[in-house]
Amino acid sequence: MNGKVERVLICKEAGEDLYEIEKASLVPGKGIEGDRYYFKAGTFSDALAEKGDFEVTLIEQEEIEGFNVKAGLNYIPEMFRRNIVTSGVSLNELVGKQFYIGSAKLEGIRLCEPCAYLEKLLGKEVMSLMVHKAGLRAVIKNGGIVVAGNGISKC
């Protein structure tokens, strides 16, 4: 696997625009330090609490680019509301597997499918064009630091 981190994105409150951070501290049981889900202030914090897969979301840069081509749009990664933008790795293959990003160890829990909230923000095309392509939900097994350029490798 030759995957890598392209960008790390967070926001502090539900509904705010995501912004890029230089260095992310991943904390088991909490998420990315400073992110809305770390503070339990995300749109789906209550709904995801019992599932335990709110800590980190990832999305492939290639899927964003493919969506833009098919939909005739020019959306940026922040608009998809995922924390870590990757390249060179099939996130779908990481469901049920543990993997490293930087010094952090994560486990892929389930696909992060498009939802009505994302459809409201991005338009109806997101529902059909991003099914099974909108990312991965993961939990943090061992905390660590993640920065753009970090490799992604299976355990």
C-alpha positions in Angstrom: 0.0 0.0 0.0 1.4 3.4 -1.0 -1.2 5.6 0.5 -0.5 8.9 2.0 -2.2 11.8 3.9 -2.9 14.8 1.6 -4.7 17.0 4.2 -6.0 17.0 7.7 -9.3 19.0 8.2 -11.3 19.9 11.3 -13.8 22.4 12.6 -14.8 23.2 16.2 -18.6 23.3 15.9 -21.3 21.5 13.9 -22.0 23.2 10.6 -18.8 25.3 10.5 -16.5 25.2 7.5 -13.7 22.7 7.9 -10.2 24.1 7.7 -6.8 22.5 7.3 -4.4 22.0 10.2 -0.7 21.4 10.0 -0.5 18.8 12.7 -3.2 16.6 14.2 -3.1 14.9 17.6 -5.3 11.7 17.5 -6.7 10.7 20.9 -8.3 7.3 21.5 -11.9 7.5 22.5 -12.1 11.2 21.6 -10.9 11.9 18.1 -8.8 14.6 16.6 -7.9 17.2 19.2 -9.7 20.4 18.4 -12.3 18.8 16.1 -16.1 19.0 16.7 -16.4 15.3 17.4 -13.6 15.5 19.9 -15.8 18.0 21.8 -19.0 16.0 21.1 -20.3 19.0 19.2 -20.6 17.4 15.7 -23.9 17.2 13.8 -24.1 13.4 14.5 -22.4 13.3 17.9 -25.4 11.9 19.8 -26.3 9.4 17.1 -22.7 8.1 16.7 -21.8 7.9 20.4 -23.1 4.4 20.8 -21.5 3.2 17.5 -18.1 4.4 18.6 -17.0 5.3 15.1 -17.1 9.1 15.3 -13.4 9.6 16.0 -11.9 10.0 12.5 -13.3 10.1 9.0 -11.2 9.7 5.9 -11.9 10.2 2.2 -9.9 9.6 -1.0 -8.8 12.6 -3.0 -9.3 10.4 -6.1 -13.0 9.9 -5.3 -13.5 13.6 -4.8 -11.9 14.3 -8.2 -14.0 11.5 -9.8 -17.2 13.0 -8.3 -16.3 16.5 -9.7 -15.7 15.1 -13.2 -19.0 13.1 -13.2 -21.1 15.8 -11.7 -19.4 18.7 -13.6 -18.6 20.4 -10.3 -15.4 21.7 -8.6 -15.9 20.9 -5.0 -12.9 21.0 -2.6 -12.2 18.3 0.1 -13.5 20.5 2.9 -17.0 20.4 1.5 -17.2 16.6 2.0 -16.8 17.1 5.8 -14.2 14.3 6.3 -11.1 14.7 8.5 -8.3 13.1 6.6 -7.9 13.3 2.8 -5.9 10.5 1.4 -4.4 9.4 -1.9 -3.1 6.1 -3.2 -5.1 3.9 -0.9 -8.5 2.1 -1.2 -10.2 3.1 2.0 -13.0 0.5 1.4 -10.3 -2.2 1.8 -9.6 -1.0 5.3 -13.0 -1.8 6.7 -12.3 -4.2 9.6 -8.6 -3.7 9.4 -6.0 -1.9 11.5 -3.6 0.5 9.9 -1.1 3.2 10.6 -1.2 6.9 9.7 1.8 8.7 11.0 2.4 7.5 14.5 -1.3 6.7 15.1 -2.9 3.3 14.8 -6.5 3.2 13.6 -9.1 0.6 12.8 -11.6 1.0 9.9 -15.1 0.4 11.3 -17.4 1.0 8.4 -17.9 3.1 5.2 -18.8 6.7 5.7 -21.7 6.8 3.2 -23.2 10.0 2.0 -26.2 11.2 4.1 -29.1 13.6 3.8 -27.0 16.3 5.5 -24.3 16.0 2.9 -26.9 15.9 0.2 -28.3 19.2 1.5 -24.9 20.8 1.4 -23.6 19.4 -1.9 -26.7 18.5 -3.9 -28.5 15.3 -4.9 -25.6 14.1 -7.1 -23.7 13.2 -4.0 -26.1 10.4 -3.0 -25.8 8.5 -6.3 -22.2 9.3 -7.3 -20.6 8.8 -3.8 -22.2 5.7 -2.6 -19.4 3.4 -1.4 -17.0 6.2 -2.3 -17.5 8.8 0.4 -14.9 7.5 2.9 -14.2 5.5 6.0 -15.1 5.8 9.6 -12.3 4.8 11.9 -11.5 4.5 15.6 -8.1 5.4 17.1 -6.5 2.3 18.7 -3.2 4.1 19.6 -2.9 7.8 19.6 -0.3 9.8 17.7 0.5 12.7 15.5 -0.6 12.9 11.9 0.6 15.4 9.3 0.2 15.8 5.5 2.6 13.6 3.7 2.4 10.7 6.3 2.2 7.3 4.8 -0.7 4.9 5.4 0.2 1.3 5.9 -1.6 -1.9 7.1 -0.6 -3.4 10.4 
